[in-house]
Amino acid sequence: MQGKKISKEELLSGIKEARKKGVDLRVITIQKSIYRRLYRCYKNHFESWSDALAAAGINYESLETEAKEKDRLSYLEDLKKAYATGLDLSRANLVGTKESGLYYRHQRFYSGRFSYEQALKDAGLPVAEIVRQKRHDKNQIAEELKDRCKNGLAINATSLPKDLYKGCTNHFGSLDAALKYAGFNPRKIRKNQLHSTAEILLEIVKLHLKGKNLNEKFLIKYGTKKTKRIVYAAQKKFSGHWPEAVRTLGIDYSIYEVNQKWNKEKVHKSIQTLSAQGEPLNGGYVSANHSNLYHAASRYAGGWEKAITDSGLNYEQINLSGISLSPDEIISQIKMFYERGEDLSSGVMMVHPEDCVRRVYTQALSKFESWNAAITAAGLSYNDIAKVETHSIKNLRTKIKSLDKAGISLAPSDLAGTENHKYYHAVMRRRDTWKEFLLECKIDWQKYLKQVDWKNGQGVLEYLRSNFTSGLVTGAGNDKNFRAAAEKYFGSIPAAVKKAGLIYSRRGKISKKMLDDPATIGTLYQYNLEFLKQIAQKIYWGAKTRKLKTYPLDDLISEAFMELIMIIPEKPVDKGVKQFAYWKIYERLTELNRQLGKEISWDNEVYFDLFKKDEGEENE
């Protein structure tokens, strides 16, 4: 009866009765059952719920084990049902689709290199039939080669993606045989194939992301044969030769010039440029890759540490990124991050914008069993930390609509510095413009996006650069105030866009012909590099966390940019660059990493899966 105090004997009797009826007595479930009053009353007689269970002859840990085993058996049944419906249960088919949970659930119950295979085996399913990735016919490889050639990309051995080259050798025995099958002359292909403008710029991107010295004379003297060919090709393709090709991508070539005249101001400016470009600034890296800058800092700016500090950067954080941390130092850093209010969930830490924060996360993975273990060692509860708000597009739409309904200003300037700015930041990682997202939410964007002072034309350029973050300007004429200002100061919107260094497209399309212009590729690189880095970091650190094979981060970023250039002509008119490209690039990088571990041995057999496309791309 409600209000009646339960005696100790009644409590124990009730627990035993519930156990006999098969009730799940774990804390998380007992509170939602009809026996929840037992849980609420245990404090009158015991210090903890597990003590109450022990007094009733029940071991709490055994409950956890039983529940996990029950969930495992339920998962195996789900696998059987899915297989019976004809669903392809291979990892390649499940990951990236709405059925991906069917694959990832096995990680709760199994571990090790062949964990998924063991789950299939326990479910009584034909492992070899499911895991054996389908061998694709030679025509598919030939089509890949033809598509690359049609898009102006080289198809010689040094230029092919690793998975495509591997497919050629696996199916044909050699690249020459694959080229002949596709209708090409291998001898002509092997010769110094003429490099297109796009290919030159893509190679520069790779070198830049790897932190290589881009000085023209240095590369000709010390570069690989492939790099030298790219430099020579740039000398023919660009009127300003190699330096102009580098500057086209928005990279400051002056930091690579050996004979430039240095002073204190130039040292500080070069440091800030490197920082903006995302290059490491610890002394060891800079002395190896930008020795002229490092020596100039010693001569004109009082040393590297002082030069960093005087440039407005935190030397301690920069220096931290280049050293190995002890477990105690990692724990100390975690506590510091927690005290300053950092989100310590794994998903956020692995793609954190600060190098020093990501370094603590990655080193914690190697020094502790997991990030969870590092958090626990720091005296924190990971269960509490992991309860973070998810920023899916659907959730963001709901949140932004609620803010608008509550009368909160959605102007970017008003959101800055508030707790709601995180929603704006999350949106701009996935959309080209704030206006685009407000229109998705059916919110009147004009009341939040107003430009009052055009600053004699400078405000027009600032408007374009801040509102079209992918570098592609389309639909700007819908803002009558902006259109009038652009025509007043520059004569037309296209002229203003060109002055701002952006890409103008009235219909929102970027054609293959537009990509022949080096400036178009350069703009896409400058304005989308951070977007591409975020995708690559998510793939890279996700693989590291799960102890899976992965390509180096810089390789993933350059591959992401190559994929963007390849797919951008296919972008629909009604989608922004980021909205269109996000999942396509994500799946491409996932596929690349998956290929690294593709030749796996199961029951002494080797299976291959070449060019299998993941289906079920997410529609936002």
C-alpha positions, 0 to 999 in steps of 0.5 A, a space after each residue: 500500500 502506498 505510504 507503507 514502509 517496507 520492512 527488510 524482510 519484505 524487501 528481500 522477499 520482493 527481490 527474490 519474487 521478482 528474480 523468480 519471475 525473470 525481472 531484470 534487476 539492474 538499476 537501469 531497468 528496475 526503476 522502469 518496472 512494476 517493482 520500482 518501489 523495491 528499488 526506492 526503499 532499499 536505502 532504508 536498509 542497505 547502503 547500495 542496491 547491490 548490497 540489497 541484492 547480495 542479501 537476497 543471494 543475488 550477485 549484481 555482476 551476474 545480472 550484467 553478464 546475463 543481460 549482455 548474453 541475452 542481448 547477444 543472443 537477440 543480436 544473433 537472432 536479428 542476424 539470422 532474420 536479416 539473412 533470411 530476408 536476403 539482405 547482404 550482411 557483408 561489412 561493405 554492404 552494411 556500413 554507411 547505410 540505415 542497416 549499419 547498426 546490424 554490423 556495429 552491434 557485434 562490437 558490444 559482444 565480440 573483439 579481435 581481428 575477426 570479431 564480426 566473422 565470429 558473430 556470423 559463425 555463432 549465428 550459424 550463418 555461412 561465414 565464407 559466403 557472407 564475408 567473401 566480397 564479390 570479385 568484380 569483372 574486368 569491365 568495371 576496372 576498365 571503366 574506372 580507367 576510362 573515367 579517370 582519363 575522361 576527367 583529365 587525370 593521369 592513369 600511369 602507375 604513379 598517379 592511380 589510386 592504390 585500390 585501382 592499381 591493386 585491382 589492375 594487378 589482381 585481375 590482369 596481372 599487370 597495369 599494362 595488361 589492364 590498360 590494353 584491355 581498356 583500349 589504351 597504349 601502355 607505352 604512351 601512358 608510361 611516357 611522361 604523360 602531359 599533366 593537366 592544370 588540375 593534376 598539377 594543383 592536386 599534386 601541390 595540395 598533396 605536398 602542402 598537406 604533407 608539410 613539404 618544402 615547396 621551393 621550386 629549386 629545392 624540389 627540382 634538386 631533391 624531389 622525386 621524379 614525379 615531383 620534378 615532372 609536376 614542377 616542369 609541367 607547372 613551368 609550362 602551364 602557368 605564366 608565373 611558373 611554379 610559384 604562381 601555381 602554388 599561389 593559385 591555391 592561396 598558399 603564401 609562396 614567400 615563406 619558401 623563398 630562400 633569398 627573401 629579405 627578412 625582418 621582425 614583421 615578416 617573421 611574425 607574418 610568416 608564422 601567422 600564415 603557417 598557423 592559418 594554413 594549419 601547419 605544425 609550429 613546433 620547433 622541430 617541424 619548422 627547422 626541418 621544413 622551413 629552416 629559413 624562417 626558423 633561422 630568421 626568427 633567431 636572428 630578427 625576433 629573439 628566437 623561435 619561442 619569442 617569435 611565436 609569442 609575439 605573433 599572438 600564439 600560445 607557445 606552450 600549446 604549440 610545443 605540447 604538440 611535438 612531445 610525448 606525454 606521460 600518463 600523469 601528464 595526460 591525466 593532468 591535461 584532461 583535468 585542465 580541459 574539464 575545468 575550462 569546460 571542454 566537451 570531453 566526449 570521444 567524438 568531439 576530442 578526435 576532431 578538436 580544432 586545437 592540435 594540443 587537445 587532439 594530441 592528448 586524446 591520441 596519446 591517451 589511446 596509446 598510454 591507456 586501454 581506451 579514452 574511457 579508461 583515461 577519463 576514469 583515471 582522471 577521476 571523472 565519469 565517462 557516462 556523464 561526459 558522453 551525454 552530449 547533444 548530437 548535432 545531426 541536421 535534423 536536430 539542428 533544424 529543430 533547435 534553430 526553429 525553437 530559437 526563432 520561435 522563442 524570439 532569439 536573434 539568429 544573426 551570426 553576430 548575435 549568436 557569437 559569444 553565446 551558448 547557441 553559437 555551437 549550433 551555428 558552428 555545427 551548421 556551417 560545417 555542413 552547409 555553404 551559407 547560413 541563409 541556405 540553412 534558414 531557408 531549409 528551416 522555413 525561417 525568414 532569413 532577411 530579418 537576420 542577415 542584414 548589411 548596413 554599412 557597405 564601407 565603400 565596397 569593402 563591405 560587399 567583399 566581406 559579405 561575400 566571403 563570410 556568407 559563401 563559405 564554400 567559395 561558390 556564390 549563387 543566388 546572391 542577387 536575391 538580396 536586393 540591398 546587396 545587389 544594389 551595393 554590388 552594382 554601385 561599387 563594382 558594376 555587377 555581382 559577377 565583378 564583385 565576386 571576382 574581386 572577392 576571389 570567389 567563384 560565380 555561378 548564376 545557376 549554382 553549378 560548377 562545370 568541368 570547363 570551369 575546373 580548367 581555370 586554375 583559380 576555380 580549383 584554388 578557390 575550392 581548396 582555400 574555402 573548403 580545406 577546413 571542411 575536408 579536414 573535418 571529414 578526414 579527421 573523423 575517419 582517421 581518428 575513428 579508425 585509430 580509436 577502433 584500432 583499425 588500419 588507416 591512411 595517414 591523415 594528410 593522405 586522407 585530406 588530399 584524397 578528399 580534395 581530389 574527390 571533391 574536384 571529381 564530383 563537384 560537376 555533378 552537384 545539383 542546382 538546389 544543393 550547396 557544395 558541403 551538403 552535396 559533398 559531405 557523405 560522398 567524400 565520407 564514404 570515399 575515405 571510408 572505402 579507402 581505409 576499408 581497402 587497407 584491411 581488405 585482404 583478410 584471412 578467414 579459414 585460410 582463404 583470401 577475399 577481395 572486394 574492389 570498387 564495391 560502392 556503399 549504398 544508402 547514402 544519407 539524404 539530409 
